[in-house]
Amino acid sequence: MYDHLILSFYLELMKLIFATNNENKVAEIRAVTGNKFNIITLKEAGIDIDIPEPYDTIEENASTKSATIYHMTQTNCFSEDTGLEVESLSGEPGVKSARYAGDEKSFDKNIDKLLNKLVNHTNRDARFKTVISLIIDGKETLFEGIAKGKIIEFRKGNQGFGYDPVFVPDGADRTFAEMSIEEKNQFSHRKKATEKLVAYLNKLEITQRN
């Protein structure tokens, strides 16, 4: 019984380094995980590096970020990589979503480039895809979340980040940038992936207790 209490205490205070310094992503994920896990950013962990994203798939980029931090710290960690995939552009910008218009990672320029490419397209179907790579004690597990929707012709809203001002999720009549975090999380790709992460950690807790 005592050992189970100790294990429960450990799991509830489990420290997970989130391999990012993007405060928007941190806020969205913490809104889902609540206070059950001690999620800290790279900055909070005293890590000042820019992890490359050299691969052609979201899964590989997520994996390399979490693996880099785990090898550096030997601490349980996770990372995420997200891409916007537009059907009529053969999946662009995809893995290059953050650098679509250049390495400066300008959200405005990325959106301008996307809207310019879509000027003559009637099919504006798109989806956000998030992949979370979790490493616990050296073992990696991946979790995926998808949000389908459409790209509108003009920006709307000033919340969120990235392509949020031009993306309206299926089942809504507003862009992500017109929604609060709580409203966005009703549709969010990142929330869907994070819910799978939390379910896995909860299952891990139950398994280890038994």
N, C-alpha and C positions, 0 to 999 in steps of 0.2 A: 504493500500500500504506500509506504513511504517513498519507494523508488518511483512509483507512478506519479506521485505528487511532484517530485523533483523533475521528472520528465515533462510533465504538463507545464510546470513553471518555465522550463527551458524553452519549450516550443512556443509558448505564448509571448516570450520575450526574444524570440529568434531574430537575430540581426541579419538583414538581407541588404547587401549593397546593390543599389540600383545603378547600373552602369550608364548614367546620364547626368548632365547638369541642366537639362531642359526643364525649367520649373513648371511649365505647362503640363508636360507629361507626368511629372511627379505629382502635381495636384490632382490630375485625373485618376491616377492609380491609387493614391492615398484615399481618394473619395470612395473607392471600392473596398480597399483592404481595411479601412478604419484603423483602430489602435491595436489590432491583434498581433501585428508584426512590426518590428522596429526597422522601418525602411529608411535607409540613408543614401544620400546622393554621393557622387564621386567627391565633390567639394567637401562635404561633411566628413567623408572618410579620409580627407587629406591627400586625395589623388588628383594630380593636375596633368592629365594627358588627353590627347585627342586621338581616339581609337579609329584607325582606318576602316572604311567600309568598301573593300575592293571587289566584292563578289557580285555575281549576276543574279543572285536570288536573295530575297528578304531573309529566308531561313539561314543562309550562310553568313550574312552580315550580322544577324542577331547572335548566332553561335560564336562568331569570332570575338564579339564584344564581351560576352559573358566569360568566355574562356580566358581572354586576356586579363580580366580583373581577378578571376579565380586563381590563375597562376601567380599573379602578383601578390595576392593577399592571403590565399588559402582560406578565404571566408566565403560562406554561402552567398550567392549573388544571382542576379538576373539582369537581363538586358531586353530591350525590345527594338524591333525595326519595323517601320511602317512605310507603306507605299500607296500612292493613289494610282489606280489602274483604270485608264479610260478606254472603253471598248473600241471606239472608232479610230483610236490612235495606236492600235495594236498593243495596248497595255502600258503605253507611256503615261506619265513619267516613271512609274514603277520604282525600282530600286534607286533611281536617280532623283526621286521626288524632292529631296532637300537641296540638291545641286542642279536642278533642271535648267536653270538659266546661268549657271556658273558656280564656282567654288565659294563665292561669298555668301551663299545660302540666303539670298534675299527673297523673302516671302512674296513681296510685291512683284518683283521681276519674274519669279516662277509663275505666278498667277497670270501676269501679262502674256508670257510665252504660251501658256496653256490656252488662254482665251483666243489668242491670235491663231493658234493651230486649229481651233474648233470653229472658226468663223463660217466655213462652208460645209459644216457637218450638221446633219439633222439628228443623228444618233448621238446623244450626249450622256448615255448610260455610263456609269463609272462605279467603282467600289474602292473603299479603303480596306487595306489588308494589314493587320498587325500580327507579328509573330513574336512571342516572348520565349526567350531561352533561359531556363532556370538551371542552375547547377547547385546541387546539394551533395556535399561530401564527395565531390568529383564526378557525380552522375548528372548528365544533362537530360532534361525533358523539355519538349517544345509544346507551346499552346498557341492556337490560331484564333483570331477574331476577324469577322468580315462585316462591313456595313455597305449595303448597296444603295445607290441613289443616282442623282443626275447632277451634271455641271450646268449652272445657270449662266446667262450671258453677262451679268454684271455683279459686282461685289455687293453683298448685303450683310450688315452687322459688323460689330467691332469686338466681339468676344473671341475666345479661342486663339488659334494660331494656324500657320501653314495655309492650306487650301480651304479652311473652314468657311471663308466668306463666299465661296462659289459652289459649295456642295450642299445639296438638299437631300437628306436621306429618305429612302422609301418610307411612306407612311407619315411624312411630315410635310408642312407647307412653309417651313422656314429653313434657312441655312444653319449649319452648326454655329456659325459666328453670331447668330441671333438668339442663341440659347444659352442658358446658364449651364454649369457643369452637370447639375442634377438632370436637367432636361436633355442635354446631349447624351448622357449616360443611358437614356432609354433606347438609344440606337447605336451607341458607340462601338466601333470595332475594338478599340483599346479596352473598353469595359468587358466585352465578351471574352477577350483573351485573358484578362485579369481575373474574371470570375472562374475560369478554368484553372488558373494558377492557384487561387485561394482554395478551390475544391480539392485540388491535389494535395496542398499542404495540410488541409484538414484531414484528409484521408490518411496521409502520412502519420499525422499525430495519433489517430485512432489505431492504426496498425502498430505503431511503436509502443503504445500504451498496453496493447495486448501481447 
